[in-house]
């Protein structure tokens, strides 16, 4: 069984209760942004994330904090997490950021698929979004930007100073900003891995 033969999960059962989940791409990305906020307490992140994910259901608010954590973990594993990939020992260079590169991603989906991601907010499931992102062609803007960010700067030969300068300027122009990750333990770690899901073959 695989992506094309299995229905995308839109509900979870926790403590014998069924919860319907809206894991649209924009909701998941908003939650990722929420979990990057270092100043917000974990309890508030947890509460807000469940509010955003669960459809017309506030019964979770009666649950104790630990149960809310378990429910969010269950939603993540069933409705958000994509294919498991092997862990790499070396830290990979970050090539894109869903929030910072939003305009490039929007333009790329329009070019390759004719999909207006703004119109698809609340409709396009996260797992479908990730599959489409992985399939973007090299002609798209986000792929071009990712390629520039990982481009090696050649060694100086005495004749390639102009080429080196051009590459450095491009890398500087498209460089990602340095920002905090909101913590890497507990619930914060759930939503710190979303970009890795979207990287081809990685």
Buried (B, 14 or more C-beta within 10 A) or exposed (E): EEEEEEEEBBEBEBEEEEBEBBBBBBBBBBBBEBBBBEEEEBEEBBBBBBEBBBEEBEEBEEBEEEEBBBBBBBBBEBBBBBEEEEEEEEEEEEBBBBEEBEEBBBBBBBBBBEBEBEEBBEEBBBBBBBBBBBEBEEEBBBBBBBEBBEEEEEEEEEEBEEEBEEBEEBBEEBEBEEEEEBBEEEBBEBBBBBBBBBBEEE
